Amino acid sequence: MKKLSYLVVTACFVLLLAACGGNEESEGAKGNQEGNKQEQQDSQGNKQDQQKQAKEIQKKMEEQQVDEDKTVAIVNKEEIKGSKYNSLLSQNQMQYHQMGQDPTSEKIAGQLKKQVLDTLVGQELLLQEANSKGYEASSDKVEKQINDLKEQYGGEDAFNKALEKNNLTKEDLKQQISQSLMIETYVDKEIKTDDVSEKEMKEYYEQIKAQSSSQSNQQEIPPYEEVKEKIKQQLESEQQQEKLQTKVDELKKDADIEIKI
């Protein structure tokens, strides 16, 4: 499960302390003080501008959300509500924002809407498939995930604030975790991967080395034997994702899907 993502806008203010100088103060000292004051004022102005921009972007991102009770899609008669859409949209918006892109621009906003709807529909189809095959998530595993999240946030208070920022209740989160675990179990049991060969791992390793050597800030690549297991896991994960997408595409063909926004 992805860790909850939310935007924290902090306001930083600089306190300008103006010393009262006497007539004995030299012109040079006065000049230095004036220069320092100007630097402080510029710094304050920049931070206020950044704060203003952050608030404007946050407002624009919130404007792209929908009513929480609105049905955004129907998958085989199961409704997907705006609360789920808003939560995933917020996470995706933050990812774009952290990469220095404006998630509220017309182009990216359109891409985000499609991505979020595609993801939600795919999740619902996998959830229905997992249900039909009898997969369940134990309450113990759900509670463990929640406790792990609390630890990541440093305690109950910070965790509750994160929920509030994401417009989530604890029950909403429990449901999301339960569904996520069901899908995870289904994928592990039903989406089988082929064995990764030594040749594939070495080819992948050589690609990484070549990419690193072509970059200006070259990073030292560890010996093959040290990263062999990680490469294997990465290739298995990529293979599983491809097969999972194929499965979702198959489920879509036989599904009754209606997008409502």
C-alpha positions as CSV (number, residue, x, y, z in Angstrom):
1,M,0.0,0.0,0.0
2,K,1.3,3.4,-0.8
3,K,2.0,5.7,2.1
4,L,-0.5,8.5,2.5
5,S,0.7,11.6,0.6
6,Y,-0.3,15.1,1.4
7,L,0.8,18.6,0.8
8,V,2.1,20.6,3.8
9,V,2.3,24.3,3.2
10,T,4.6,26.0,5.6
11,A,4.9,29.7,6.1
12,C,8.3,31.1,7.0
13,F,8.6,34.6,8.2
14,V,11.8,36.6,8.8
15,L,11.9,38.9,11.8
16,L,13.8,42.1,10.9
17,L,15.6,43.6,13.8
18,A,16.4,47.3,13.1
19,A,19.1,48.6,15.4
20,C,18.9,52.2,16.3
21,G,22.3,53.8,15.6
22,G,23.6,57.0,17.1
23,N,25.2,59.9,15.3
24,E,28.6,58.2,16.1
25,E,27.8,55.4,13.6
26,S,30.1,55.3,10.6
27,E,28.7,55.6,7.1
28,G,30.2,52.2,6.2
29,A,28.4,50.5,9.1
30,K,25.2,52.2,8.1
31,G,25.7,50.9,4.5
32,N,26.3,47.4,5.7
33,Q,23.1,47.5,7.9
34,E,21.1,48.8,4.9
35,G,22.5,46.0,2.8
36,N,21.6,43.4,5.4
37,K,18.1,44.8,5.7
38,Q,17.6,44.6,2.0
39,E,18.8,41.0,1.9
40,Q,16.4,40.1,4.7
41,Q,13.5,41.9,3.0
42,D,14.3,40.1,-0.3
43,S,14.4,36.7,1.5
44,Q,11.1,37.4,3.2
45,G,9.6,38.5,-0.1
46,N,10.8,35.3,-1.8
47,K,9.4,33.1,1.0
48,Q,6.1,34.9,0.9
49,D,5.9,34.4,-2.9
50,Q,6.7,30.7,-2.5
51,Q,4.0,30.4,0.2
52,K,1.5,32.2,-2.1
53,Q,2.3,30.0,-5.0
54,A,2.0,26.8,-2.9
55,K,-1.5,28.0,-1.7
56,E,-2.6,28.8,-5.2
57,I,-1.5,25.3,-6.5
58,Q,-3.2,23.6,-3.6
59,K,-6.4,25.5,-4.3
60,K,-6.2,24.5,-8.0
61,M,-5.6,20.9,-7.1
62,E,-8.6,20.9,-4.7
63,E,-10.8,22.4,-7.4
64,Q,-10.1,19.3,-9.6
65,Q,-11.7,17.1,-7.0
66,V,-15.3,15.9,-7.2
67,D,-18.1,15.6,-4.6
68,E,-17.2,12.7,-2.3
69,D,-20.6,11.0,-2.7
70,K,-20.6,11.4,-6.5
71,T,-20.4,8.2,-8.5
72,V,-17.4,8.5,-10.8
73,A,-17.6,5.1,-12.4
74,I,-19.7,1.9,-12.3
75,V,-18.0,-1.5,-12.8
76,N,-20.3,-4.5,-13.1
77,K,-23.0,-2.6,-11.1
78,E,-20.5,-1.7,-8.4
79,E,-20.2,2.1,-7.9
80,I,-16.9,3.8,-7.4
81,K,-17.3,7.0,-5.3
82,G,-15.7,10.4,-5.4
83,S,-14.0,9.8,-2.1
84,K,-11.8,7.1,-3.7
85,Y,-11.2,9.2,-6.8
86,N,-10.2,12.3,-4.7
87,S,-7.8,10.3,-2.5
88,L,-5.9,8.7,-5.5
89,L,-6.0,12.0,-7.5
90,S,-4.4,13.8,-4.6
91,Q,-1.6,11.2,-4.4
92,N,-0.9,11.5,-8.1
93,Q,-1.1,15.3,-8.1
94,M,1.6,15.3,-5.4
95,Q,3.9,13.0,-7.4
96,Y,3.7,15.4,-10.4
97,H,4.2,18.4,-8.1
98,Q,7.3,16.9,-6.5
99,M,8.8,16.3,-9.9
100,G,8.4,20.0,-10.7
101,Q,5.4,19.7,-13.0
102,D,2.1,21.5,-12.6
103,P,-0.6,18.9,-12.0
104,T,-3.3,21.5,-12.7
105,S,-2.2,22.3,-16.2
106,E,-4.8,21.4,-18.8
107,K,-2.6,18.6,-20.4
108,I,-1.5,17.0,-17.1
109,A,-4.9,17.4,-15.4
110,G,-6.4,15.4,-18.3
111,Q,-3.8,12.7,-18.1
112,L,-4.3,12.5,-14.3
113,K,-8.0,12.1,-14.6
114,K,-7.6,9.2,-17.1
115,Q,-4.9,7.6,-15.1
116,V,-6.9,7.7,-11.8
117,L,-10.1,6.4,-13.5
118,D,-8.1,3.6,-15.2
119,T,-6.5,2.6,-11.9
120,L,-9.7,2.6,-10.0
121,V,-11.5,0.6,-12.6
122,G,-8.6,-1.9,-12.7
123,Q,-8.5,-2.2,-8.9
124,E,-12.3,-2.8,-8.8
125,L,-12.1,-5.5,-11.5
126,L,-9.2,-7.2,-9.6
127,L,-11.1,-6.9,-6.4
128,Q,-14.2,-8.5,-7.9
129,E,-12.0,-11.3,-9.4
130,A,-10.4,-11.9,-6.0
131,N,-13.8,-12.0,-4.3
132,S,-15.1,-14.5,-6.8
133,K,-12.2,-16.8,-6.0
134,G,-12.7,-16.5,-2.3
135,Y,-9.6,-14.5,-1.3
136,E,-9.9,-12.5,2.0
137,A,-7.7,-10.2,4.1
138,S,-7.4,-11.1,7.8
139,S,-8.2,-8.4,10.3
140,D,-4.8,-9.1,12.0
141,K,-2.9,-8.2,8.7
142,V,-5.1,-5.0,8.3
143,E,-4.3,-3.9,11.9
144,K,-0.6,-4.5,11.4
145,Q,-0.6,-2.3,8.3
146,I,-2.3,0.4,10.2
147,N,0.1,0.2,13.1
148,D,3.0,0.3,10.7
149,L,1.7,3.5,9.1
150,K,1.3,5.0,12.6
151,E,4.9,4.3,13.3
152,Q,6.0,5.8,10.0
153,Y,4.1,9.0,10.9
154,G,5.6,9.0,14.4
155,G,2.5,8.5,16.4
156,E,-1.3,8.6,16.6
157,D,-1.7,12.4,16.4
158,A,0.4,12.7,13.2
159,F,-1.3,9.7,11.7
160,N,-4.8,11.2,12.4
161,K,-3.7,14.5,10.8
162,A,-2.5,12.6,7.7
163,L,-5.9,11.0,7.5
164,E,-7.6,14.3,7.8
165,K,-5.4,15.8,5.1
166,N,-6.5,13.0,2.8
167,N,-10.2,13.3,3.7
168,L,-10.1,9.7,5.0
169,T,-11.6,8.1,8.1
170,K,-10.0,5.2,9.8
171,E,-12.8,3.0,8.5
172,D,-12.1,4.2,4.9
173,L,-8.4,3.4,5.4
174,K,-9.2,-0.1,6.8
175,Q,-11.4,-0.8,3.8
176,Q,-8.7,0.3,1.4
177,I,-6.0,-1.8,3.2
178,S,-8.3,-4.8,3.3
179,Q,-9.0,-4.5,-0.5
180,S,-5.3,-3.9,-1.2
181,L,-4.3,-7.0,0.7
182,M,-7.0,-9.1,-1.1
183,I,-5.7,-8.0,-4.5
184,E,-2.1,-8.6,-3.3
185,T,-2.9,-12.1,-2.3
186,Y,-4.8,-12.7,-5.5
187,V,-1.8,-11.5,-7.6
188,D,0.7,-13.6,-5.7
189,K,-1.4,-16.7,-6.1
190,E,-2.8,-16.2,-9.6
191,I,-0.3,-14.1,-11.6
192,K,2.6,-16.5,-12.0
193,T,6.0,-15.3,-13.3
194,D,8.5,-17.3,-15.4
195,D,11.9,-18.0,-14.1
196,V,14.4,-15.2,-14.8
197,S,17.5,-16.5,-16.5
198,E,21.1,-15.7,-15.8
199,K,21.4,-14.2,-19.3
200,E,18.5,-11.8,-18.7
201,M,19.9,-10.6,-15.4
202,K,23.4,-10.0,-16.9
203,E,21.9,-8.1,-19.8
204,Y,19.9,-6.0,-17.4
205,Y,23.1,-5.3,-15.4
206,E,25.0,-4.3,-18.5
207,Q,22.2,-1.9,-19.5
208,I,22.4,-0.2,-16.1
209,K,26.2,0.1,-16.4
210,A,25.9,1.6,-19.9
211,Q,23.2,4.1,-18.7
212,S,25.4,5.1,-15.7
213,S,28.5,5.7,-17.9
214,S,26.6,7.9,-20.2
215,Q,25.5,10.2,-17.4
216,S,27.5,13.3,-16.4
217,N,27.3,12.4,-12.7
218,Q,28.4,8.8,-13.0
219,Q,27.7,6.6,-10.1
220,E,29.8,3.6,-9.2
221,I,27.9,0.4,-10.0
222,P,28.4,-2.5,-7.6
223,P,29.8,-5.8,-8.9
224,Y,27.2,-8.1,-10.6
225,E,27.2,-10.7,-7.8
226,E,26.3,-8.1,-5.2
227,V,23.2,-6.9,-7.0
228,K,22.2,-10.1,-8.7
229,E,19.3,-10.9,-6.3
230,K,17.9,-7.3,-6.6
231,I,18.0,-7.5,-10.3
232,K,16.1,-10.8,-10.2
233,Q,13.5,-9.3,-8.0
234,Q,13.2,-6.3,-10.3
235,L,12.8,-8.4,-13.4
236,E,10.2,-10.6,-11.7
237,S,8.3,-7.5,-10.6
238,E,8.3,-6.1,-14.1
239,Q,7.1,-9.4,-15.5
240,Q,4.4,-9.6,-13.0
241,Q,3.2,-6.1,-13.7
242,E,3.0,-6.9,-17.4
243,K,1.0,-10.0,-16.8
244,L,-1.3,-8.2,-14.4
245,Q,-2.0,-5.5,-16.9
246,T,-2.8,-8.2,-19.5
247,K,-5.2,-9.8,-16.9
248,V,-6.9,-6.4,-16.3
249,D,-7.3,-5.9,-20.0
250,E,-9.0,-9.3,-20.3
251,L,-11.3,-8.5,-17.4
252,K,-12.3,-5.2,-19.1
253,K,-13.4,-7.0,-22.3
254,D,-16.1,-8.9,-20.4
255,A,-17.0,-6.1,-17.9
256,D,-19.8,-3.6,-18.0
257,I,-17.9,-0.3,-17.3
258,E,-19.5,3.2,-17.2
259,I,-17.5,6.3,-16.6
260,K,-19.6,9.0,-15.0
261,I,-17.3,12.0,-15.0
